[in-house]
């Protein structure tokens, strides 16, 4: 760890430590850890020498608040917030009611893109004992009850707006399906560079038109199926009748046995023990 001067910067394992406070009234400070973003390959969105990598960004911190506090180091072009360090860009949800990715909860990381490369060094030299203020009376951050109320209002569904979004999505989906079908028809039977031909549903053999002989054959098949179904129902009825007769015989035999036991008791010829 190194420090320079009373208002000098503090560096820990290559990261400059910058304190931030939620507001002027806050007594405790939170610490951001930042350094220059270095990449092997060129990235147009997060260019080398102009991008600042920031760790431990608090949950209540927004892109606008980061842009505002780091403007003192130079003009900020873009601010990207991520759940964890990544080389890509945040996924922007075009859908309001059906988002593809959930909002970032908890601490996050940030990439701040400056216009001037010298701004990176200015940010790394920010004083350790002079915290940056995230929420000001002119630019307040929503927290607590106000934040929950805003999130609740944003989650209230506007039926007409949601229906419009659904209709637009289905229109794009139908257009995409039609485009894929058109391309499949164009490529049907056409070999690629290696001579392979892709088989699709478009080239599937169509049904044979029904003639008088085929129609007669289909009717005969349907008649046989109907007859088999009738015979099956007849045999089911017959089995049910046989079971009913069998139960009646058992009941009759049971009554006869009961009468025989009564007669044996009367004549004292019945010895159960």
C-alpha positions as CSV (number, residue, x, y, z in Angstrom):
1,X,0.0,0.0,0.0
2,X,1.3,3.4,-0.9
3,X,0.1,6.9,0.0
4,X,1.2,10.4,-1.1
5,X,0.5,13.6,0.8
6,X,-2.4,14.5,3.1
7,X,-4.9,14.3,0.2
8,X,-2.9,11.7,-1.8
9,X,-4.1,8.5,-3.3
10,X,-3.9,5.1,-1.8
11,X,-3.1,2.0,-3.9
12,X,-3.8,-1.6,-2.7
13,X,-2.6,-4.4,-4.9
14,X,-2.8,-2.3,-8.0
15,X,-6.2,-0.8,-7.2
16,X,-6.6,2.8,-6.3
17,X,-8.9,3.2,-3.3
18,X,-11.5,6.0,-3.6
19,X,-14.0,6.6,-0.7
20,X,-17.6,7.5,-1.5
21,X,-20.4,8.7,0.7
22,X,-24.1,8.4,0.0
23,X,-24.7,12.1,1.0
24,X,-23.0,14.9,2.9
25,X,-24.8,13.8,6.1
26,X,-23.4,10.3,5.9
27,X,-20.8,9.5,8.6
28,X,-19.5,6.2,7.2
29,X,-17.8,5.9,3.8
30,X,-17.8,3.2,1.2
31,X,-14.7,2.4,-0.8
32,X,-14.4,1.9,-4.5
33,X,-11.4,0.0,-6.0
34,X,-10.4,1.1,-9.5
35,X,-7.7,0.7,-12.1
36,X,-7.2,1.0,-15.8
37,X,-9.1,-1.5,-17.8
38,X,-6.6,-3.6,-19.9
39,X,-7.7,-6.0,-22.6
40,X,-5.7,-8.2,-25.0
41,X,-7.9,-7.6,-28.0
42,X,-9.2,-4.2,-29.1
43,X,-12.7,-3.4,-27.9
44,X,-14.6,-0.5,-29.5
45,X,-17.0,-0.2,-26.6
46,X,-14.4,-0.4,-23.8
47,X,-11.3,1.0,-25.5
48,X,-7.8,0.6,-24.0
49,X,-6.2,3.6,-22.3
50,X,-9.6,5.3,-21.9
51,X,-11.6,2.8,-19.8
52,X,-11.6,2.7,-16.0
53,X,-12.5,-0.6,-14.2
54,X,-14.3,0.0,-10.9
55,X,-15.0,-2.7,-8.2
56,X,-17.3,-2.8,-5.2
57,X,-20.0,-0.5,-6.6
58,X,-22.8,-0.3,-4.0
59,X,-26.3,-1.4,-5.0
60,X,-27.8,2.1,-4.7
61,X,-25.3,3.6,-7.2
62,X,-26.5,4.3,-10.7
63,X,-24.9,5.0,-14.0
64,X,-25.8,8.6,-13.7
65,X,-24.3,9.1,-10.3
66,X,-21.0,7.5,-11.4
67,X,-21.0,9.7,-14.5
68,X,-21.5,12.8,-12.3
69,X,-18.8,12.1,-9.7
70,X,-16.2,11.1,-12.2
71,X,-16.8,14.0,-14.5
72,X,-14.3,15.9,-12.3
73,X,-11.6,13.7,-13.9
74,X,-12.7,14.3,-17.5
75,X,-15.6,14.0,-19.9
76,X,-17.3,10.6,-19.4
77,X,-18.7,9.1,-22.6
78,X,-20.3,5.9,-21.3
79,X,-20.8,4.0,-18.1
80,X,-21.5,0.2,-18.1
81,X,-22.7,-1.7,-15.0
82,X,-22.3,-5.4,-14.8
83,X,-23.0,-8.2,-12.3
84,X,-19.4,-9.3,-12.6
85,X,-16.3,-8.5,-14.7
86,X,-17.0,-9.3,-18.4
87,X,-15.7,-8.4,-21.8
88,X,-19.1,-7.9,-23.3
89,X,-21.8,-5.3,-23.0
90,X,-24.8,-5.3,-20.7
91,X,-27.9,-7.0,-22.1
92,X,-30.4,-4.3,-23.0
93,X,-33.9,-5.6,-22.6
94,X,-36.2,-4.3,-25.4
95,X,-39.2,-5.8,-23.5
96,X,-40.6,-3.9,-20.5
97,X,-42.9,-6.7,-19.3
98,X,-40.9,-9.7,-20.4
99,X,-37.2,-8.9,-19.6
100,X,-34.6,-11.4,-20.8
101,X,-32.3,-10.7,-17.8
102,X,-33.3,-9.7,-14.2
103,X,-32.0,-6.4,-12.8
104,X,-28.7,-6.4,-11.0
105,X,-29.1,-6.9,-7.3
106,X,-26.4,-6.2,-4.7
107,X,-22.9,-5.0,-5.4
108,X,-21.7,-4.7,-9.0
109,X,-18.7,-3.6,-11.2
110,X,-18.5,-0.7,-13.5
111,X,-16.6,0.3,-16.7
112,X,-16.3,4.1,-17.1
113,X,-15.2,5.2,-20.6
114,X,-13.5,8.6,-20.8
115,X,-13.0,10.8,-23.8
116,X,-9.4,11.7,-22.8
117,X,-6.9,9.0,-21.8
118,X,-5.4,11.5,-19.2
119,X,-8.7,11.2,-17.3
120,X,-7.7,7.6,-16.2
121,X,-4.6,8.9,-14.3
122,X,-6.7,11.7,-12.7
123,X,-9.2,9.2,-11.4
124,X,-6.4,7.0,-10.0
125,X,-5.0,10.0,-8.2
126,X,-8.2,10.9,-6.4
127,X,-7.5,11.7,-2.7
128,X,-8.1,9.0,-0.2
129,X,-9.5,11.3,2.6
130,X,-11.9,13.3,0.4
131,X,-14.9,11.1,-0.3
132,X,-17.0,11.5,-3.4
133,X,-20.7,12.3,-2.8
134,X,-23.1,10.2,-4.7
135,X,-26.4,11.8,-3.7
136,X,-26.9,15.5,-3.7
137,X,-30.0,17.8,-3.3
138,X,-29.7,18.5,-7.1
139,X,-29.3,14.9,-8.0
140,X,-30.8,12.7,-5.3
141,X,-30.6,8.9,-5.3
142,X,-33.8,7.0,-4.4
143,X,-33.5,4.6,-1.5
144,X,-35.9,3.0,1.0
145,X,-39.6,3.7,0.8
146,X,-39.3,6.1,-2.2
147,X,-37.3,3.5,-4.2
148,X,-39.9,0.7,-3.4
149,X,-42.8,3.0,-4.4
150,X,-41.1,3.8,-7.7
151,X,-40.4,0.1,-8.4
152,X,-44.0,-0.8,-7.5
153,X,-45.3,1.9,-9.9
154,X,-43.0,0.6,-12.6
155,X,-44.3,-3.0,-12.1
156,X,-48.0,-2.0,-12.5
157,X,-49.1,-3.5,-15.8
158,X,-50.6,-1.2,-18.4
159,X,-52.9,-3.7,-20.3
160,X,-52.9,-1.7,-23.5
161,X,-49.2,-1.1,-23.6
162,X,-48.5,-4.8,-22.8
163,X,-50.9,-5.9,-25.5
164,X,-49.1,-3.6,-28.0
165,X,-45.8,-5.2,-27.0
166,X,-47.2,-8.7,-27.5
167,X,-48.6,-7.8,-30.9
168,X,-45.3,-6.3,-32.0
169,X,-43.4,-9.4,-30.8
170,X,-45.8,-11.8,-32.7
171,X,-45.6,-9.7,-35.8
172,X,-41.8,-9.9,-35.7
173,X,-42.0,-13.6,-35.0
174,X,-44.3,-14.2,-38.0
175,X,-42.0,-12.1,-40.2
176,X,-39.0,-14.2,-39.1
177,X,-40.9,-17.5,-39.8
178,X,-41.8,-16.3,-43.3
179,X,-38.3,-15.2,-44.0
180,X,-36.9,-18.7,-42.9
181,X,-39.5,-20.4,-45.0
182,X,-38.6,-18.3,-48.0
183,X,-34.9,-19.1,-47.6
184,X,-35.7,-22.8,-47.2
185,X,-37.6,-22.7,-50.5
186,X,-34.8,-20.9,-52.3
187,X,-32.1,-23.4,-50.9
188,X,-34.2,-26.5,-51.5
189,X,-32.2,-28.9,-53.8
190,X,-29.3,-26.4,-54.1
191,X,-26.0,-27.9,-53.2
192,X,-23.6,-26.0,-51.0
193,X,-19.8,-25.4,-51.7
194,X,-19.0,-28.9,-50.7
195,X,-21.8,-30.4,-52.8
196,X,-24.1,-31.3,-49.9
197,X,-27.9,-30.7,-50.3
198,X,-29.8,-29.7,-47.2
199,X,-33.2,-31.6,-46.9
200,X,-36.0,-29.4,-45.5
201,X,-39.7,-29.8,-45.0
202,X,-40.3,-27.6,-48.1
203,X,-39.3,-30.5,-50.4
204,X,-41.4,-33.1,-48.6
205,X,-43.5,-35.2,-50.9
206,X,-47.1,-34.0,-51.1
207,X,-50.1,-36.1,-50.6
208,X,-51.5,-38.1,-53.5
209,X,-54.8,-36.7,-54.8
210,X,-57.7,-39.0,-54.1
211,X,-59.2,-40.9,-57.1
212,X,-62.5,-42.9,-57.2
213,X,-60.7,-46.2,-56.5
214,X,-58.8,-44.7,-53.6
215,X,-62.0,-43.2,-52.2
216,X,-63.8,-46.6,-52.5
217,X,-60.9,-48.3,-50.7
218,X,-61.0,-45.8,-47.9
219,X,-64.7,-46.2,-47.4
220,X,-64.3,-50.0,-47.2
221,X,-61.6,-49.7,-44.6
222,X,-63.8,-47.4,-42.6
223,X,-66.7,-49.9,-42.8
224,X,-64.5,-52.7,-41.5
225,X,-63.4,-50.6,-38.6
226,X,-67.0,-49.8,-37.7
227,X,-67.9,-53.5,-37.9
228,X,-65.1,-54.5,-35.7
229,X,-66.1,-51.9,-33.2
230,X,-69.7,-53.2,-33.2
231,X,-68.4,-56.8,-32.5
232,X,-66.2,-55.6,-29.8
233,X,-69.1,-53.9,-28.1
234,X,-71.2,-57.0,-28.5
235,X,-68.7,-59.2,-26.8
236,X,-68.4,-56.7,-24.0
237,X,-72.1,-56.9,-23.4
238,X,-72.0,-60.7,-23.4
239,X,-69.2,-60.8,-20.9
240,X,-71.1,-58.5,-18.6
241,X,-74.2,-60.8,-18.8
242,X,-72.1,-63.8,-18.0
243,X,-70.7,-62.1,-14.9
244,X,-74.2,-61.1,-13.8
245,X,-75.5,-64.8,-14.2
246,X,-72.5,-66.1,-12.2
247,X,-73.2,-63.7,-9.3
248,X,-76.9,-64.8,-9.3
249,X,-75.9,-68.5,-9.1
250,X,-73.5,-67.8,-6.2
251,X,-76.2,-65.9,-4.3
252,X,-78.7,-68.8,-4.8
253,X,-76.2,-71.3,-3.6
254,X,-75.4,-69.1,-0.5
255,X,-79.1,-69.1,0.4
256,X,-79.4,-72.8,0.0
257,X,-76.4,-73.4,2.3
258,X,-78.0,-71.1,4.9
259,X,-81.2,-73.2,4.8
260,X,-79.3,-76.4,5.1
261,X,-77.4,-75.1,8.2
262,X,-80.7,-74.1,9.8
263,X,-82.2,-77.6,9.3
264,X,-79.0,-79.3,10.7
265,X,-79.3,-77.1,13.8
266,X,-82.9,-78.0,14.2
267,X,-82.2,-81.8,14.0
268,X,-79.2,-81.4,16.3
269,X,-77.0,-83.0,13.8
270,X,-74.9,-79.9,13.4
271,X,-71.7,-80.1,15.5
272,X,-69.5,-77.1,14.9
273,X,-67.0,-78.0,17.6
